[in-house]
Amino acid sequence: MATELADATPAPLGSWPTPLEAAPRLARALGLGPADLWVKRDDLTGLGGGGNKVRKLEWLCGAALARGADTLVTCGARQSNHARLTAAAGARLGLKVVLVLAGSARDPGEGNVALDGLLGASVVWAGDAAHEALDPMASGVLDRLRRKGARPELIPYGGSSVLGARGYVLCGHELLRQAPDLSTVVTALGSGGTMGGLVHALGAGRVLGVDCGAIEQPARTVGTLVAGLAGTAPDPVALKIRLDHVGAGYAVLTEPVMAALTLAARTEGIVLDPIYTGRALAGLMSAIADGQIKPGERTVLLHSGGLPGLFGHADTVARSAAALAELS
Ligand SMILES: Cc1ncc(COP(=O)(O)O)c(C=O)c1O
């Protein structure tokens, strides 16, 4: 573990451990044995509607508080779960929150955007800026706040710094206590910190990342985070990352993802989201189909949250409503 992280203290924000639940009906539907597949319920992390970012924010907010911050600034997509949970963390800790979000105030305010407002965050709309442009815009907001006498702290895109990834090192250890015979944990790969932390805890061979198309170079990003945690040189080659479920791009609904959402909902009553966790399950289905994951191996699907984003995703809402009409 890199030495500069040694004295970091997390701010308590979540409820731990999250449950690890058997998913026998989903397992059978995927061609696995009933005891092969488990779901790590990191959608149930407790704060602000839950999700994986709570684990990262504990560390990032702990550092912000130690530096005397009074405001958290972060950035993301319009339906960013990370932004919503940063807003919730700020509310819990008595800090102001400014979100730099892609999109415009004129777009409909559903899903995570509604919760951002409810949680009391202010939003700077970034237009149709690509994610690489959001970080510099957030730095500009930080400068403006400093000039006004505030003490703002930048929370990185997706919470994915080496410090934020520590939350998923702890999740990896938690998972090993719950499932010592774990063979593979399958996770959505967005900004990379979730996979990075899990790889540090479990080793590259036991973590399968399913890229969601949020960043340009997922292997290099995860490799850099893993190296930062370990204090070694990056080794992106060792990482297991599936690139076959990005489809037409970040947040664009694909047929395999819609099929995955429907299957998880109808076999286990578990609701995944169309941007991240639906892709993780679609990737797991492909991994079983091509023999990367086999019956008899203890496999865990990380449910990293994202449900509010489903309500902000027009295509998924329309397809789900259409399914209801067909079944009625
Ligand atoms: C629900 C959900 N799952 C998974 C991820 C991916 O996590 P990471 O950004 O750490 O790769 C995100 C990222 O925003 C997310 O919101």
The ligand as an SDF file (V2000), in Angstrom:
LIG
                    3D

 16 16  0  0  0  0  0  0  0  0999 V2000
  -23.9970    1.8540  -10.4140 C   0  0  0  0  0  0  0  0  0  0  0  0
  -22.5690    1.8750  -10.8070 C   0  0  0  0  0  0  0  0  0  0  0  0
  -21.9290    0.7080  -10.9550 N   0  0  0  0  0  0  0  0  0  0  0  0
  -20.6340    0.6480  -11.3380 C   0  0  0  0  0  0  0  0  0  0  0  0
  -19.9360    1.7930  -11.6070 C   0  0  0  0  0  0  0  0  0  0  0  0
  -18.5200    1.6640  -12.0410 C   0  0  0  0  0  0  0  0  0  0  0  0
  -17.6470    1.8990  -10.9790 O   0  0  0  0  0  0  0  0  0  0  0  0
  -16.2270    2.5500  -11.2600 P   0  0  0  0  0  0  0  0  0  0  0  0
  -16.4890    3.9620  -11.7030 O   0  0  0  0  0  0  0  0  0  0  0  0
  -15.5330    2.4740   -9.9780 O   0  0  0  0  0  0  0  0  0  0  0  0
  -15.5790    1.7720  -12.3330 O   0  0  0  0  0  0  0  0  0  0  0  0
  -20.5520    3.0360  -11.4630 C   0  0  0  0  0  0  0  0  0  0  0  0
  -19.8220    4.2640  -11.7740 C   0  0  0  0  0  0  0  0  0  0  0  0
  -20.3540    5.3340  -11.8380 O   0  0  0  0  0  0  0  0  0  0  0  0
  -21.8990    3.0840  -11.0440 C   0  0  0  0  0  0  0  0  0  0  0  0
  -22.5520    4.2430  -10.8970 O   0  0  0  0  0  0  0  0  0  0  0  0
  1  2  1  0
  2  3  1  0
  2 15  2  0
  3  4  2  0
  4  5  1  0
  5  6  1  0
  5 12  2  0
  6  7  1  0
  7  8  1  0
  8  9  2  0
  8 10  1  0
  8 11  1  0
 12 13  1  0
 12 15  1  0
 13 14  2  0
 15 16  1  0
M  END
$$$$
